[in-house]
């Protein structure tokens, strides 16, 4: 087995079983299980809270703030500020705070720019979708990310997809269409919200691809990427805010000087920053595949909580659409996991066979 195969095999093994750190295998099971449980709960809390916070800001009768681009712009500014603060804290307390030193480099900013354009589309369409659809339907409304992953894998990377994975995508699409049908039957459908959800799914998929492409520009450091990405996004949002007249909307907003408004805005920005951190923690202490399963389960819990919180009554077919989307997503993760494991084992079995033949 050559060096490239060994590297690929190790990456696949880490993706399936975790970080590959030998220290984890020697620590007590109870300690390891407790830590994983805490990380997963933290991820669920941050992710679900962020969705409800954004819904409050974007579609609340209390605020009546019709400037979704400004909300997203402000969240990017908060992320940049937090990066600066943590970078400064790491210099002052190097043992207590682990964060890279940040120094603005225009060359790196230009290198990250392609990702920033896609990133703007992702967070903007996510928030616009959430503005026009309910939190309960939000998961179904932007559930086509997996489908776009398959499409872009073929179009951009020329990678084919197995029949089993395609079947799972078919279940997701069926759940999406059934959900749209049930929203229309209940009279709560927002076609513009659904369109934004489709664009959000597309941008989420492209964001993952461009993140992998751009990471080498910042030496693979995800926090440095976050810093430059949000600086670029903040600057790119300014002409959009002018074009769509949102600066004027903000200027005439009746609660502009309300502490509650700015507290909620800042809190949503903090949670937007925190989701990147807790996502990284969950992947580190479990695995990327487990993270996907956790995200799918979180979406299910989020839907149930939204129905309870907003006191909604949903039909059997509406719940069926959610089960199809969540079940299809879970099945896709499971199928891809088996495929990754198989691709890892094949080179190892060939190597073992070669050694046996040669008598080693």
C-alpha positions in Angstrom: 0.0 0.0 0.0 1.5 3.4 -1.0 1.6 6.4 1.2 -1.4 8.0 -0.4 -3.5 4.9 0.2 -2.3 4.8 3.8 -3.3 8.5 4.3 -6.7 7.9 2.8 -7.3 4.8 4.9 -6.4 6.7 8.1 -8.7 9.6 7.2 -11.6 7.2 6.5 -11.0 5.4 9.8 -11.0 8.7 11.7 -14.2 9.7 10.0 -15.9 6.4 11.0 -14.6 6.0 14.6 -13.5 9.4 15.7 -10.4 11.5 16.0 -8.0 8.6 16.1 -6.5 9.8 19.4 -5.1 6.8 21.2 -5.6 8.6 24.6 -9.4 8.3 24.3 -9.2 4.4 24.3 -7.4 4.4 27.6 -9.7 6.6 29.6 -12.7 5.2 31.5 -15.8 4.4 29.5 -18.0 6.4 31.9 -15.9 9.5 31.6 -15.8 9.3 27.8 -19.5 8.6 27.5 -20.4 11.5 29.9 -18.2 13.9 27.9 -19.8 12.8 24.6 -23.3 13.2 26.1 -22.5 16.7 27.3 -21.1 17.8 23.9 -24.1 16.4 22.1 -26.6 18.1 24.5 -24.6 21.4 24.1 -24.8 21.1 20.3 -28.5 20.5 20.4 -29.1 23.4 22.8 -27.0 25.9 20.8 -28.5 24.8 17.4 -32.1 24.8 18.5 -31.9 28.0 20.5 -30.3 29.8 17.5 -33.2 28.8 15.2 -35.8 30.0 17.7 -33.8 33.3 18.3 -33.6 34.0 14.6 -37.3 33.3 14.1 -38.1 35.8 16.9 -35.9 38.4 15.2 -37.1 37.8 11.7 -40.8 37.2 12.2 -41.9 38.5 15.6 -45.1 40.6 16.2 -43.2 42.2 19.1 -40.4 43.6 17.0 -41.9 43.9 13.5 -38.4 44.3 12.1 -38.5 43.7 8.4 -34.7 43.7 7.6 -33.5 40.1 7.3 -30.3 41.1 5.5 -29.3 43.5 8.3 -29.9 40.7 10.9 -27.5 38.5 9.0 -25.0 41.3 8.5 -25.0 42.1 12.3 -24.5 38.4 13.1 -21.4 38.4 10.9 -20.1 41.5 12.7 -20.5 39.9 16.1 -18.6 36.8 14.8 -15.7 39.1 13.7 -15.7 40.9 17.0 -15.7 37.6 19.0 -12.7 36.4 16.9 -10.8 39.5 17.7 -11.6 39.2 21.5 -10.6 35.5 21.6 -7.4 36.2 19.7 -6.5 38.9 22.1 -7.4 36.7 25.1 -5.2 33.9 23.7 -2.2 36.3 23.6 -2.8 37.6 27.1 -3.6 34.1 28.6 -1.9 31.6 26.3 -2.4 28.7 28.6 -6.1 29.4 29.3 -7.4 30.3 25.8 -6.5 28.4 22.7 -7.2 30.5 19.7 -5.1 31.5 16.7 -3.4 34.9 16.4 -5.4 36.9 13.9 -3.8 39.6 11.7 -5.7 40.8 8.6 -4.0 39.9 5.4 -5.7 41.2 2.2 -4.2 38.3 0.2 -5.8 35.7 2.4 -9.1 37.7 2.3 -9.1 37.5 -1.5 -8.3 33.8 -1.3 -11.4 33.2 0.9 -13.6 35.4 -1.2 -15.2 32.6 -3.4 -16.4 30.9 -0.2 -17.7 34.2 1.2 -20.0 34.7 -1.7 -21.5 31.3 -1.2 -21.6 31.8 2.5 -23.6 35.0 2.1 -26.1 33.1 0.0 -26.3 30.3 2.6 -26.9 32.4 5.7 -29.2 34.9 3.9 -31.4 32.2 2.3 -31.5 30.3 5.6 -32.8 33.3 7.4 -35.2 34.3 4.7 -36.6 30.7 4.7 -37.0 30.9 8.5 -38.7 34.3 8.1 -41.5 33.0 5.8 -42.0 29.4 7.1 -42.6 28.1 10.6 -39.9 26.6 12.7 -41.8 23.3 12.5 -41.6 23.2 8.7 -38.1 24.7 8.6 -36.4 21.3 8.6 -38.5 20.1 5.6 -38.3 23.4 3.8 -34.5 23.2 3.6 -34.1 19.4 3.5 -32.7 19.1 0.0 -29.1 19.7 1.0 -28.3 15.9 0.8 -29.8 15.8 -2.7 -27.7 18.8 -3.9 -24.6 17.1 -2.3 -25.2 14.1 -4.7 -25.8 16.4 -7.7 -22.7 18.5 -7.1 -20.5 15.4 -6.3 -21.4 14.2 -9.8 -21.2 17.5 -11.6 -18.1 19.0 -9.9 -16.2 16.0 -8.6 -17.4 13.4 -11.2 -18.2 11.0 -8.4 -21.1 8.5 -8.9 -23.5 7.6 -6.2 -24.7 4.1 -5.2 -28.3 3.0 -5.8 -28.9 2.8 -2.1 -27.8 6.4 -1.5 -30.0 7.5 -4.5 -32.9 5.7 -3.0 -32.5 7.6 0.2 -32.4 10.8 -1.7 -35.7 9.8 -3.4 -37.3 9.3 0.1 -36.1 12.8 1.1 -37.5 14.4 -2.1 -40.8 12.5 -1.5 -41.0 13.8 2.0 -40.2 17.3 0.9 -43.0 17.2 -1.8 -45.5 15.7 0.7 -44.6 18.4 3.2 -45.2 21.1 0.7 -48.5 19.5 -0.2 -49.6 19.3 3.4 -48.6 22.9 4.1 -50.8 24.0 1.2 -53.7 21.8 2.5 -53.4 23.5 5.9 -53.3 27.0 4.3 -50.0 27.8 5.9 -47.8 27.5 2.8 -45.4 30.2 1.8 -44.1 29.6 -1.7 -41.4 32.3 -1.4 -40.3 30.6 1.8 -40.1 27.2 0.1 -38.1 28.8 -2.8 -35.7 30.3 -0.2 -35.4 26.9 1.4 -34.4 25.3 -1.9 -31.8 28.0 -2.5 -30.6 27.6 1.1 -30.1 23.8 0.6 -28.2 24.5 -2.6 -25.9 27.0 -0.9 -25.3 24.8 2.2 -24.1 22.1 -0.2 -21.9 24.5 -2.1 -20.6 25.9 1.2 -19.3 22.5 2.2 -17.5 22.1 -1.1 -15.9 25.5 -1.2 -14.9 25.2 2.5 -12.8 22.2 1.6 -11.4 24.1 -1.4 -10.5 27.2 0.5 -9.2 25.7 3.8 -5.6 25.3 2.5 -5.5 29.1 2.0 -5.6 29.6 5.8 -3.4 26.5 6.5 -6.4 24.4 7.4 -7.3 26.6 10.5 -11.1 26.7 10.7 -11.1 29.8 13.1 -8.9 31.8 10.7 -11.3 30.8 7.9 -14.3 31.9 10.0 -12.6 35.3 10.7 -11.8 36.1 7.0 -15.1 34.7 5.8 -17.1 36.9 8.1 -15.0 40.0 7.4 -15.6 39.5 3.7 -19.3 38.8 4.2 -19.7 42.0 6.4 -18.2 44.1 3.6 -20.2 42.4 0.8 -23.4 42.9 2.7 -23.1 46.7 2.7 -24.0 47.2 -1.0 -26.8 44.7 -0.6 -28.2 46.6 2.3 -28.1 49.8 0.2 -29.7 48.1 -2.8 -32.6 46.6 -0.8 -33.2 49.7 1.2 -32.6 48.0 4.6 -30.5 50.9 6.0 -33.6 53.0 5.6 -35.7 50.3 7.3 -33.3 50.2 10.2 -33.2 54.1 10.5 -37.0 54.3 10.8 -37.4 51.2 13.0 -39.4 52.1 16.1 -37.5 49.9 18.4 -34.0 50.9 17.1 -32.9 52.2 20.6 -34.6 49.3 22.5 -32.1 47.4 24.7 -34.2 44.2 24.2 -33.8 44.4 20.5 -30.0 44.8 20.5 -29.6 42.2 23.3 -31.5 39.7 21.2 -29.5 40.7 18.1 -26.2 40.3 19.9 -27.3 37.0 21.5 -28.2 35.6 18.1 -24.8 36.6 16.9 -23.1 34.9 19.8 -25.1 31.7 19.2 -24.2 32.0 15.5 -20.5 32.0 16.5 -21.0 29.2 19.1 -22.6 26.8 16.6 -19.3 26.6 14.7 -17.5 25.8 18.0 -19.9 23.1 19.3 -20.1 21.5 15.8 -16.3 21.1 15.9 -16.5 19.7 19.4 -19.1 17.2 18.5 -17.1 16.0 15.4 -13.9 15.9 17.6 -15.4 13.7 20.4 -17.6 11.5 18.2 -17.1 11.4 14.4 -18.4 13.2 11.3 -20.9 10.5 10.6 -22.1 10.6 14.2 -22.4 14.3 13.9 -24.7 13.9 10.9 -26.9 11.4 12.8 -27.0 13.8 15.8 -28.0 16.7 13.5 -30.8 14.6 12.0 -32.1 13.6 15.5 -31.8 17.3 16.5 -34.0 18.3 13.6 -36.6 15.9 14.8 -36.6 17.2 18.3 -36.6 20.8 16.9 -39.8 20.1 14.9 -41.6 18.6 17.9 -40.6 21.5 20.1 -41.8 24.0 17.6 -45.2 22.3 17.2 -45.6 22.3 21.0 -44.2 25.9 21.5 -46.4 27.5 18.8 -49.4 25.3 19.8 -49.9 23.9 16.3 -52.0 20.9 15.2 -50.5 18.9 12.3 -52.1 16.2 10.2 -50.9 12.6 10.0 -49.5 13.1 6.5 -47.7 16.2 7.6 -45.9 14.2 10.3 -45.3 11.5 7.6 -43.4 14.0 5.5 -41.2 14.9 8.4 -40.5 11.2 9.1 -39.6 10.6 5.5 -37.2 13.5 5.4 -35.5 12.6 8.7 -35.6 8.9 8.0 -34.2 9.4 4.5 -31.4 11.6 5.9 -30.5 9.1 8.5 -30.5 6.2 6.0 -28.3 8.2 3.6 -25.8 8.8 6.4 -25.9 5.1 7.3 -25.4 4.0 3.7 -22.5 6.3 3.1 -20.9 5.1 6.4 -21.1 1.5 5.2 -19.6 2.5 1.8 -16.8 4.4 3.5 -16.0 1.4 5.8 -16.0 -0.9 2.8 -13.7 1.3 0.8 -11.4 1.4 3.8 -11.4 -2.4 4.2 -10.8 -3.3 0.6 -7.2 -1.9 0.4 -6.4 -3.6 3.7 -7.7 -7.0 2.5 -5.7 -6.7 -0.7 -2.6 -5.9 1.3 -3.1 -8.9 3.5 -3.6 -11.1 0.5 -0.4 -9.8 -1.1 1.5 -10.5 2.1 0.1 -14.1 2.3 1.1 -14.8 -1.3 4.6 -13.4 -0.8 4.9 -15.4 2.4 5.5 -12.4 4.6 
